[in-house]
């Protein structure tokens, strides 16, 4: 239901019974919190903490360039955390910066949309300088599009997928760690099987919400770990 605010997940006698929205109540015995940057808000409205940090990510798409083809490979300068791939006869490129901007989604306007996120092109130009010896094209190519998003980072760099033992019927699908687009079809399929059959088709224990324990972490510690994970998507180099 687009343009419909979920105001609360309804829990009765420890079980999910539905969702309240600004368009009315939806009765359901299963609810999946796949709210992206707002995952924590949905969980906390139901009395649960989930350690995700909404994090700004931005990229450029260049104007078409001679010789650029769709079958060219993705290029990663791993120690600089810069990546580039072909896109509509130009290049799409971005960076996992050292000091990303974090968001508290409970503090943004209720009408905020991802497309409203303020962008800073200087971040990208600064890191283009870092890799000018390997990718001089980044500084020369004209920019066709500058866009951004708010992926969610976790302290260990792993997704959060599966049920919570605290509330039967409440599932999570979040913590994309800037890899949601590539892995979401597989996770969605696995989560659907889990809901229907009572168990996942593969072992998803490393992604379980239970791995975070009682949720007694501090916000500063969570952001420190999330900052490291964001900067090192390819591991330590």
Legacy VTK file of the C-alpha trace (Angstrom):
# vtk DataFile Version 3.0
C-alpha trace
ASCII
DATASET POLYDATA
POINTS 237 float
0.000 0.000 0.000
2.009 3.032 -1.177
1.871 6.352 0.690
0.515 4.560 3.763
2.230 5.050 7.110
2.609 2.028 9.384
2.090 3.494 12.854
2.421 0.355 15.023
2.842 -3.394 14.855
0.066 -4.858 17.004
1.172 -7.401 19.580
-1.267 -9.241 21.826
-0.253 -11.814 24.449
3.228 -11.854 22.966
2.158 -12.594 19.389
1.819 -10.415 16.312
-1.821 -9.811 15.370
-1.512 -7.070 12.751
-0.423 -3.555 11.820
-2.032 -0.183 12.421
-1.709 2.298 9.546
-3.013 5.768 8.835
-5.434 4.084 6.422
-6.779 1.602 8.939
-5.869 -1.665 10.618
-4.492 -4.723 8.799
-4.919 -8.055 10.591
-2.006 -10.460 10.137
-0.296 -13.188 12.114
3.034 -12.526 10.346
4.713 -9.136 9.914
8.040 -8.572 8.161
9.930 -5.417 9.100
11.575 -4.554 5.778
11.352 -0.804 6.302
14.871 0.030 5.106
16.144 3.179 6.777
13.095 3.100 9.080
13.617 -0.497 10.277
14.612 0.611 13.760
11.575 2.860 14.124
9.207 0.000 13.271
10.994 -2.328 15.691
11.216 0.183 18.522
7.513 1.007 18.214
7.023 -2.658 19.097
9.467 -2.585 22.000
12.459 -4.122 20.197
15.928 -2.742 19.501
17.744 -3.678 16.329
21.296 -2.371 15.741
21.103 -0.718 12.332
22.548 2.651 11.387
21.013 4.479 8.395
23.996 5.782 6.439
24.295 8.207 3.524
25.600 6.763 0.270
25.974 8.733 -2.958
27.291 8.228 -6.469
27.794 9.848 -9.863
26.723 8.647 -13.286
28.823 10.200 -16.047
27.818 11.321 -19.515
28.361 8.710 -22.277
32.016 8.090 -23.053
33.726 6.589 -26.125
34.394 2.873 -25.821
32.188 2.265 -22.790
30.155 -0.927 -23.219
27.696 -2.725 -20.974
29.910 -5.825 -20.832
32.873 -4.038 -19.239
33.633 -5.329 -15.736
33.149 -3.560 -12.437
36.398 -2.018 -11.178
37.192 -1.747 -7.466
40.139 0.156 -6.030
39.886 -1.716 -2.785
42.233 0.236 -0.520
40.494 3.490 -1.527
37.007 1.881 -1.400
36.160 3.374 -4.808
34.122 1.396 -7.327
33.129 1.974 -10.964
30.990 0.108 -13.490
29.441 0.831 -16.897
26.002 2.472 -16.901
24.078 3.677 -19.977
27.262 4.172 -22.045
28.924 6.079 -19.210
30.274 5.075 -15.820
28.519 4.820 -12.470
30.954 5.343 -9.638
31.005 5.963 -5.918
32.985 5.546 -2.729
32.615 4.174 0.771
33.983 7.164 2.628
35.886 7.147 5.913
33.464 9.375 7.816
29.963 8.768 6.441
26.917 10.748 7.493
24.532 8.833 9.769
20.810 9.497 10.159
18.359 9.293 13.029
15.199 8.641 11.028
12.988 9.489 14.001
14.310 13.057 13.744
13.511 13.644 10.058
10.279 15.172 8.807
7.438 12.656 8.471
7.123 13.571 4.786
10.826 12.953 4.097
11.611 10.719 1.138
14.979 9.267 0.152
15.088 11.533 -2.899
15.068 14.521 -0.507
18.453 13.597 0.972
20.967 16.427 0.654
23.943 15.462 -1.517
27.545 16.654 -1.310
29.495 16.267 -4.574
32.733 17.329 -2.866
32.854 13.948 -1.119
33.065 12.169 -4.459
35.536 14.604 -6.012
37.844 14.248 -3.000
38.050 10.494 -3.419
38.378 10.768 -7.199
41.659 12.567 -6.476
42.786 9.561 -4.427
42.483 7.238 -7.431
43.390 9.586 -10.280
46.448 7.466 -11.122
44.267 4.377 -11.643
41.014 6.016 -12.829
41.778 9.452 -14.309
38.465 9.294 -16.193
36.577 10.063 -12.975
37.984 13.594 -12.877
37.555 14.217 -16.604
34.078 12.856 -17.327
31.075 15.165 -17.114
28.473 14.190 -14.531
25.036 13.310 -15.875
23.422 12.288 -12.595
24.186 12.671 -8.894
22.066 10.518 -6.632
22.083 9.022 -3.179
20.402 6.639 -0.795
20.302 5.598 2.844
21.412 1.977 3.251
21.511 0.463 6.730
24.794 -0.688 8.268
25.237 -3.205 11.071
28.089 -3.576 13.536
29.299 -6.830 11.971
28.575 -6.075 8.310
25.968 -8.844 8.057
22.284 -8.601 7.139
19.518 -9.020 9.704
17.147 -11.716 8.456
14.711 -13.966 10.268
12.287 -14.092 13.189
12.728 -12.618 16.615
12.253 -15.041 19.472
10.781 -12.250 21.607
7.637 -11.905 19.475
6.456 -14.893 17.397
5.345 -13.777 13.953
7.725 -10.782 13.803
10.401 -11.159 11.104
13.214 -8.875 9.971
14.678 -8.291 6.529
17.175 -5.457 6.842
20.759 -4.426 7.431
21.636 -4.376 3.738
25.186 -3.025 4.331
25.142 -1.441 0.846
24.489 -4.816 -0.793
20.703 -5.004 -0.671
20.001 -4.755 -4.380
22.226 -7.679 -5.303
21.159 -10.073 -2.552
17.521 -9.129 -1.892
15.971 -11.664 -4.337
17.735 -14.561 -2.604
16.934 -13.311 0.892
13.312 -12.660 -0.025
12.951 -16.172 -1.382
14.571 -17.694 1.704
12.449 -15.618 4.072
9.234 -16.554 2.241
10.127 -20.242 2.549
10.926 -19.747 6.237
7.510 -18.182 6.890
5.584 -20.810 4.928
7.504 -23.923 5.929
8.700 -23.017 9.415
12.404 -23.180 8.598
14.793 -21.576 6.110
16.032 -23.531 3.079
19.619 -22.809 4.092
21.305 -22.028 7.403
20.744 -18.318 8.085
21.929 -18.411 11.704
24.728 -15.856 11.034
22.027 -13.335 10.035
19.720 -13.957 12.989
18.515 -10.943 15.031
19.343 -13.049 18.115
23.074 -12.588 17.532
22.838 -9.092 19.020
21.881 -10.370 22.457
19.922 -8.156 24.818
20.519 -4.943 22.852
22.588 -3.285 25.579
25.083 -1.755 23.137
25.680 2.000 23.188
24.808 4.148 20.208
28.387 5.449 20.021
29.798 1.922 19.894
27.278 0.895 17.244
28.149 3.862 15.043
31.873 3.271 15.463
31.509 -0.318 14.267
29.103 0.646 11.473
31.555 3.317 10.304
34.321 0.693 10.002
32.040 -1.704 8.129
30.982 1.015 5.707
34.552 2.015 4.923
35.664 -1.617 4.449
33.025 -3.313 2.265
35.790 -5.410 0.692
37.349 -6.323 4.046
40.595 -5.028 5.529
43.074 -4.072 2.820
LINES 1 238
237 0 1 2 3 4 5 6 7 8 9 10 11 12 13 14 15 16 17 18 19 20 21 22 23 24 25 26 27 28 29 30 31 32 33 34 35 36 37 38 39 40 41 42 43 44 45 46 47 48 49 50 51 52 53 54 55 56 57 58 59 60 61 62 63 64 65 66 67 68 69 70 71 72 73 74 75 76 77 78 79 80 81 82 83 84 85 86 87 88 89 90 91 92 93 94 95 96 97 98 99 100 101 102 103 104 105 106 107 108 109 110 111 112 113 114 115 116 117 118 119 120 121 122 123 124 125 126 127 128 129 130 131 132 133 134 135 136 137 138 139 140 141 142 143 144 145 146 147 148 149 150 151 152 153 154 155 156 157 158 159 160 161 162 163 164 165 166 167 168 169 170 171 172 173 174 175 176 177 178 179 180 181 182 183 184 185 186 187 188 189 190 191 192 193 194 195 196 197 198 199 200 201 202 203 204 205 206 207 208 209 210 211 212 213 214 215 216 217 218 219 220 221 222 223 224 225 226 227 228 229 230 231 232 233 234 235 236
